[in-house]
């Protein structure tokens, strides 16, 4: 595919990616309701995704895979480790802190990407993109806090002290670690995708992430066996839609867009999740979620105008 044709497809592809990734929370909730631990869900998600793409990667791209340099393999391994750490820390953070706090901290990922891209990738971030990033982060924070704040004779939110102590503090740190990990995943992906085809790249990265998550799962004493068949169906769908379509499209876009812009577009996930929850789970989005969504969409538009 030529660069010109790819860039014409980018808006449509990013929209599809956001919608696909937005299904993750739905499938995770269904699997958790069936009794599957978070680390088992994460490990099987990447394992199923790797197994699904393995036949295509090995049959059609074996020559390119054999030509991987030592540097490419090493960077791919690190990218997979970062992806595994992202899933493990973020999902685990929900056991210690509120969903609201977790979302706020993990949503800072685009900020770290924007800060590190000029140094590590030599990619300039325009002022317009910075404004867009700020608006998107504000929108993500508004949506995150919407679960914790309530309007009763004025806006009432939990005290900051409650966010920064005890178990909550540990959970918030895990969510922040998840943001740092996804930063490494996107920055390395941007570097590797410049000279590596999509399928070999995701086969290497997803495979490494699967191995790391399996190790973490075993160390935590969890087992991937013994669940109802429908539980594995939810996780298989999690691997097929959010992972193979959503994440893989983001990885495809990394060849044509800056890491900072791809990171900003990932903040569209809460909007897609809210829309899907409305139709699938009969959950009506609150006014704060709608306001946050407007901020995020405006931020993505501004960030993409200059192709940050």
N, C-alpha and C positions, 0 to 999 in steps of 0.2 A: 504494500500500500504506500502510495506517495505521501510525502509530508503535507502537500496541499490538500489532498483528499482527507487525510487523517484530521487535519485541523478543522475542516468543514464538519466532520462528524463529532468533534469534541463536545459541543454543548449537549447533543443528544446522548452521547455515550456517558457523560458525567451525570446526566439526569437519570439514566438507567442505573448507573452505579449507586447513586444515592437511594433510589427506590429499593434496589436489591439489598443493600446493606441495612436499610431500615427494617427489613423483615427479621433481622437477627434477634431483636428483643422479643418478638412474638414467639419464635421457635424456641428460644432459650427459656422463656416462661413456661411454655407447654412441657418442655423436657424436665424442668425443675419441678413442676407440679406432679410429674410422674415419679419423682424421687431421685433423679440423677444429680449427683454433686456437680458443682460448677467446674472443677478441674477435669472431671470425666467428660463433660460436655465440650470443653475447650480442646482436650486431647483428641477426642474422636472427631471433632469438627475438622481439624487439620489432617488427621489420618485419613478420613474418608475423602477429603479434597485431594490429597496426594495420590491415593489409589485411583481416583476417578480420572486424573490427568496422566497417570503413568503410562498407559498404553499408547496415547497419542504422542507424548513426549519422547518415549523410547523408540517408537516406530518411525516417526517423521523427523525427529530432531537429534537422532543418535550421533550423527557426525558432529554437529555443533557442540553437543554435550561432551564428546570425547576431546574436542579442541579447547575446552575450558582451560585457561591458564591457572597457575597456582594462586595468583592474586584474585582472579574472578571467583574461584572456589572459596577462598578465605572470606572475601567480602560477602558472598552469598550465604555462607554459614553464619556470619555475624548478623546479617539481615534477618535470617530465620530465627536466630536467638533473640533478637530484639522483638520480633513479632510474637514469639512464644512468651516472653516476659511481659509484653503488653497485655495479652489475654490473661495470663496467670495473675498478675498483680491487680489489674482492673476488676476482674470478676471476683477475686478474693476480697477486694476492698469493700464489696457490698455486704460482707459478713460482719464488718466492724463499724461502718459508718452509714449514714443515710444515702439513699439514691441521689438526693439533691446534691449533697456535698461531693459525692463521687463523680457525678456528671460535671460539676463545676471544675474540679481539679483535673480530670482527664481531658476536658475540653481545652485545656491550655496548650495542647500539643502544637497547633498551628503557630502559636506565639514562639515556642522554642525553635520550630523549623525556620521561621522568619528571621530569628536572631542569629541562627547558626549558618544559614544558607550563604550569606555574603562571605563568611570566613572559610567554610568547607567546600562550597561549590562555586564560589565566585559569581553568585547570582545576585544582581542588584534588585532590591525591593523598592518599588516606586512609592512616592508619598501617597498617591491614590490607593495603592494596594495596602499601605499601612493603615489608612483610614478604614478601608474595607475590613481589614483584619480586626481592628479594634471594635467595629460595629458587630462583626460576627461573634467575637468573644463576649461582648455585652449581651447579645441575644442568647448565646449558649448559657451564660450565667443566669439570665432571667428565667430560662426554661428550667435550669437546674434547681433554682431556688423556689420555683412554683410549687414543688412538692412539699416544701418545708414552711413556706410563708402563707399566711391567711389574712383575709380582709375582714376584720372584726373591729368596728369603730376605728378604722384606720389600718394601715398595713402593719402586721405583726410577724416578725421573723425571729428565729431562735437566736439566742445570744452568741456572740463570736466565741466566748469562752467555752461554750459547749462543743464547738467545732474543733477546738485546739487543745483537747485534753483526753487522757485515757485511751480507751479503745477507739474512739472517734479519731483521735490524732493519728493512730497507727493506720486506720482505714484511709484517712485522707492522704497520708504519705504513700500508701500503696497505689492510690488512684493517680497521684502525681508521678510516681514511678512509671505507671502505665503511659502517661503522657510523654515522659522522657524516652521510653522505649519505642513508642510509635514514631517519635522524631528520628531516632537512629534508623528505623526501618525505612522511612520515606527518603531520608537523605542518601542512604546507601543505594536504595532502589533507583533514585534519580541518576546516580553515578553509573551504576551497572547497566541500566536500560539503554543508555546511550549507545552501547555496542553489543548488546545481547538481545536476542529475540525473546518475546514474551513467554512462550511456553517453556523453554529451558530454564528461564529465570524463576518462574513461579514453581516449577517442579523442584528446583534446588532449594528455594526459600521455604516453601510449604513443607517439603520433606524434612528439612532441618528443624523447623518449628514443631512438627509433629513429634519427632524424636525427643526434643527437649521437654515438651509437654507431657509425653508419656513418662519420662523420667521423673518429672515433678509429681505427676499423679501417683506413681508407685511410691515415691518417697512420702507422700501424704497419707498413704495407706488406703487409697481408693482403688476400686476395681471396676473395669469397664463391662463386666459381665453381670447377668442376672436381672436385667431390666425387661420390661414388657416390650413386645415388638414395636408398638407405636412410639415408644421412646426413641428407639433407633431410627425410626422414620423421621421424627422431628429433627434429630441431629444430622441425618443424611440431607434433609432439606436445608439445614443450616450450612452444611458444607457446599451444597450445590448453588444456592442463591446468594446469600451474603458473601460467601468466601470466593467461589469460583467466578461468579458474575460480578459481584460488587467490588471486592478487593482486587480481583484480576483486572478489572477495567481501570481502577485507579493506577495499578502498576503499568498498564498499557499507556495511560495518559502521561506518566512520568517521562516518557520519551519525548513528549512534545510540549509539556508545560513545566514550569518551575515547581520545585518541591513545595515552596510556600503556597502557591496557588492550589495545588492538589490538596494540601493540608487544610486550607480554608474550606474547600468544597466538602470535605468530610463532615463539617459542622452542619450540613444539611440533613444529616441522619435523624436528629430529633424531630424535625419537621415531618419527614417521611414516616417515622415511627408513630407520630401523633395521628397522621392521616389513616394509617393502617389500623391503629388501635380503635379508631372511631368506627371503621367498617367491620373489623373482625371481632374486637372485644367489646364493642358498644361503649367505649370510653370517650366522652365528649371533651375535647380540648378546652382548657380554661382560657380566660382572657389573657393571662400572663404568658401562656404558651403561644398564643396567636401573636402577641406583641413581640415576644422573643423571636418567633419565626420571621416576622417582618424585618427585624434587625439583621438576622442571619442572611436572608435573601438579599437585602440591600448590600450587606457587606460582601457577599460573594459576587454580586454584580460589579461593585466598585473594584474589587480585587482583580476581576477578570478583564476589566476594560482595557487595562494597560498590559495584560498578559504578564503578570508579575514574574 
